[in-house]
Amino acid sequence: MSSPSAAHESVLGAITRSLDHVLDTIPVPVNTLGCRTAPTENIATDSIKAIPDLSVMISTKGRMFERPVWLMECAFSQSDCDVMHKLDAYVRDIPDLLVVGKILITQAEQYTSPGSNGSIAQQLRSSDIMTQEEWLHNHSVDDFHRVVIDGHTWFSLSSVEIHVWTRQAGGSPIELDRLDGDEYAVGMLYPTVNLDDINRIFLRGFELIKEDVLWKLVTTNVDQSLLDHMEAWLPPPCALDSTLLTNALALGAWATAYKRYFSWHSELKSTPYNTTPREYSLRRKTAKRLGHRD
């Protein structure tokens, strides 16, 4: 299984840093109650075993017990259908979840490599692999939505949306079918930028975490001063900075495009003419099994 691309990780990373910045201000000692983001937390329920792209975990009993309260997935390396299947399983099997969400990165066209025998392949065979700095020469970071270099499209972007759902009023579980009301929001990061509703629902998510933390503190009979500090805690109204997220998206797009170029170029340089990398690999395995050299 290949690792997620930079485009997949970029916006997730920026959101994770923003969440960390807020959660770190919760005025409760971690040995009493902890609240942290976890990018690789295993989730095992009755119907799914998965590692969400982003998790917020609340821990109690000196971090001996943790449970997820906020889960997010990114639809780029995986399909939107697969992401919604995961979110549905999370909500169904973890009914006390506070927030779920997805980042939907839609490519303008599905990426395909340029092959091995066309004019582009012949041109690249005769040149050295460029460094990322050389490759980006004469290009602006703002061109990230469509990266065309050496006559081939290495990355193309149609849109980037963020969808978030929270628990219903009165504590009812999250309903993914609801696409309106105070418990759902959608924001756009590309081609336009509008995160107002996402910041609103993130604020609601933080308020739900605050309620959850306060309830746990009350049930563990902590000192009243700690309760007072938690009662006074106010999360910021704008947790997500649009500039931070768009910069992350641009850097992730360029990094993904260059990795595609570099990986394809490296494979191409090592294979003979009129042979795809896969065909050459199979030929080498067959020759090795028969005791022949290439």
Buried (B, 14 or more C-beta within 10 A) or exposed (E): EEEBBBBBBBBBBBBBEBBBEBBEEBEBEEEBBBBBBBEEBEBEEEEBEBEBBBBBBBBBEEEEEBEBBBBBBBBBBBEBEEBBBBBBBBBBBBEEBBBBBBBBBBBEEEEEBBEBBEEBBEEBBEEEEBEEEEBBEEEEEEBBBBBEBBEBBBBBBEBBBBBBBBBBEEEEEBBBEEEEEEBBBBBBBBEEBEBEBBBBBBBBBBBBBBEBBBEBBEEEEBEEEBBEBBEEBEBBEBBBBBEBBBBBBBBBBBBBBBBBBBEBBEBBEEBEEEBBBEEBBEBBEEEEEEEEEE
